[in-house]
C-alpha cells in the first residue's frame, strides 16, 4: 500500500492506494500521520480514491489517526472514498466520526476554515 505525502498551506494530504488489510499497511498510515503531526501539520486529508478495500485494522488506523490529529489540535478527513468504502463507513458507523468529501479541493476548503477558527 503506497502512501504519497503532500504538504501545502499547513495541510497534509496522504494519498493511499491498494488495500488496508494486513497489520503493516494500517500501521504505516498511522505512522505517516504521526510524522506530519510531529512536523507541525495536524490538519490531514486521507485521499482514499485508490483504496480497493479495508478491514477492521484499516478502520482502526483511521480512528487512531483521527484521535492523534485531534489531540494535536487538528482534524483528519477522508476524501474520494469509493462506494464500497463509503458503504463500509456507514455500516461500521465511522461516518459519524470522520467527515468525508468527494474531492480534495472541498476537503481543503473545510479544513482551512477549521484551521482559521481554531487559531482565532
Secondary structure by P-SEA (a helix, b strand, c coil): cbbbbbbcccbbbbbbccccccaaaaaaaaaaaaaaaaacccbbbbbccccccccaaaaaaaaaaaaaaaaaccbbbbccccaaaaaaaaaacccccbbbbccaaaaaaaaaaaaaaaac
